[in-house]
Amino acid sequence: SSMNMVADITVPAHGSVAFAAGGYHLMCMQPKLKVGGRIPFALHFKDGSVLLLMAPVYGATSAPPGA
């Protein structure tokens, strides 16, 4: 498998997109993050709205609970 950077992701109207192992995910290339911590980020939509979120930080070998 391979990873490819994408500039945007289409979310269907009234739909959802999952960020999960083997699919879309966020990667910090030079992180100053601690595994087990949380990182704030924002999703910007074409209509101009912004959704602010907090995401858990996992290491390369750690898995989310229930995975």
C-alpha positions, 0 to 999 in steps of 0.5 A: 500500500502507499500513502498519497497527500490530498489537498481536499476530501469530498464529504457527501451531503448529509454524509460522512468521511471516516479518518481511520487506519488504512484510510484517510488520516492526519500525519504530522511530519515534524511533530512536537506532540506526545502520544496520548495527548490531543491536538486541535485542528480545523476543517474548512468547508467550501461554504466558508464554515469551519469545524474546530475539533480535538483529535487524539495523538497515536504513535506509529505503533499504537492503535486507537481503543477498540481497533 
